[in-house]
Amino acid sequence: MNTDVKTQTSTDTFNAAKARLDFPALHQEVHGRPLVYLDNAATTHKPASMIEAVNRFYQRDNSNVHRGVHYLSQKATGQYERARQTVRRFINAADENEIIFVRGATEGVNLIAQTFGRHFVHAGDEILISEMEHHSNIVPWQILCEQTGATLKVIPFMDSGEIDLNTYQSMLNPRVKLVGIVHLSNTLGTINPVAEMVKMAHAQEIPVLIDGAQSVAHLPVDVQAIDADFFVFSGHKVFGPTGIGVVYGKMDRLDQLQPYQGGGDMIHSVTFEKTIYADVPHKFEAGTPNIAGAIGLGAALEYLTSWSLEEIIRYENELLRYATQALKKIEGLTIIGNAQNKAGVISFALEDIHPHDIGTILDMEGVAVRTGHHCTQPIMDHYQIPATTRVSLAFYNNQADIDAMMQALQKAIEVFR
Amino acid sequence: MSEIRELYQELILDHNRNPRNFKPLPDANHHSEGFNPLCGDHYHVYIKTDENGTIQEITFDGKGCAISKASASLMTGFLKGKSVEEAIVAFDSFHDVVTGKIDPETGMAELGKLAVFAGVREFPVRVKCASLAWHTMKAALTETETVISTE
């Protein structure tokens, strides 16, 4: 049992076998085989407590937020705002009003591009992103650059899958108006040194957006320690529902921004002559929000933090090592992304067998992996490969999952030998 | 394993390992480029027809999975010597076979070796792989567009 008295009393010693039982969808057969789910970077499965929270909301508490004086509306509003507090605690934001609910990380980046970007970025300015960004942290900036005449600059990564900080340093200059960096690469598994990179940008007063879509489920995230100006993530990649995500922004940054979309729930008062916007975060949440989604996300984060995150990370690192060692024994297999500091994700290429064929054969054996470019085509171009097979872990995976994946992979090799 | 072998039949594996007509065709008078953006498959199809509309030569090159490459390889062998009209008819038949619209037992006679792709109908996400080269061939012949995408 946990003897560390400093640990939160609600935190249990992590037990992967027990945790796995909390995820109903993991316990099913696929093509007559027990499901082995290794596609967690695409989306994670959901704990029963999260599913139940969403269910309970629709069955019992369903109402709109921030409007009715009636009982259910107050209850819904209370739960929605409590979810905001849970998110604040989870990423250690200073103030719950720095938490904006959106549809997901993608909408989060678009929100910052179209509010901060449209206001502060002009022709001749630069936006700096890395070569390992997900398309969702590339395309919104390309759109912004087209709108403003700014230029998108790309920090290259080395073949190891790591960003060279000296190159990054040399690209920081007064024309750069924003840096956008992925915290944990969904394709390479690289953990970028975001706190250091933020510090380097801040030395030149450049704000930084961190794409935390992958990191929230695998790393402790403290937005104040990172000193991120903006941080975005999706609920569904951290055991929550789809269609809900978060933009964190420092209050003084958010205060300077104009609304993202206009509508109900984002105003103080509306006349045809003049509309006064609501305060942060509500001015960024036009229309009826995804109430059940936010409540579900809150429940998912409460579930996750009921375990010791430190122990989860230790467990996942051990599993990552186990899987990496097993894969490395296969002749002709190349692991794409060999950063010193890695988490949760292994991409690989296998001589003469296309990832799509591997994916189909693994699926027939009940093993779910992702094959393709993982919405990171520039990474594929870097290594001059069309696609990879990607194994991505969560804390409910175990060594038996890796063994089953390896067996299925051997079958694929047999077929193509 | 049996379902896997149903899809990856020896003929498909052979054409994947040793694709036939796998080269550009400098004197082609029809050419098109096909993508499957989801998995990164990317092929060129080159066709040389004579004045009667007969396919004298047809080749392909590019990269992709075993299903797409074998399909392209077998397609080139099948279409050589056929007329443009026959090629378009074959496109429809092939498409119907891989999407399960026609029964491979009855509707495959005229497709010959291509019947090997009937197993694809059990794998809906792989239909695009099997049909990419065919879509590219059709685009090359009908010249409606020169770059086609399955998405």
Boltz contact constraints between the chains, C-beta under 6 A:
constraints:
  - contact:
      token1: [A, 354]
      token2: [B, 65]
      max_distance: 6.0
  - contact:
      token1: [A, 356]
      token2: [B, 39]
      max_distance: 6.0
  - contact:
      token1: [A, 356]
      token2: [B, 65]
      max_distance: 6.0
  - contact:
      token1: [A, 357]
      token2: [B, 65]
      max_distance: 6.0
  - contact:
      token1: [A, 357]
      token2: [B, 66]
      max_distance: 6.0
  - contact:
      token1: [A, 361]
      token2: [B, 4]
      max_distance: 6.0
  - contact:
      token1: [A, 364]
      token2: [B, 3]
      max_distance: 6.0
  - contact:
      token1: [A, 364]
      token2: [B, 4]
      max_distance: 6.0
  - contact:
      token1: [A, 372]
      token2: [B, 38]
      max_distance: 6.0
  - contact:
      token1: [A, 372]
      token2: [B, 39]
      max_distance: 6.0
  - contact:
      token1: [A, 373]
      token2: [B, 40]
      max_distance: 6.0
  - contact:
      token1: [A, 386]
      token2: [B, 40]
      max_distance: 6.0
  - contact:
      token1: [A, 386]
      token2: [B, 63]
      max_distance: 6.0
  - contact:
      token1: [A, 387]
      token2: [B, 39]
      max_distance: 6.0
  - contact:
      token1: [A, 387]
      token2: [B, 40]
      max_distance: 6.0
  - contact:
      token1: [A, 415]
      token2: [B, 8]
      max_distance: 6.0
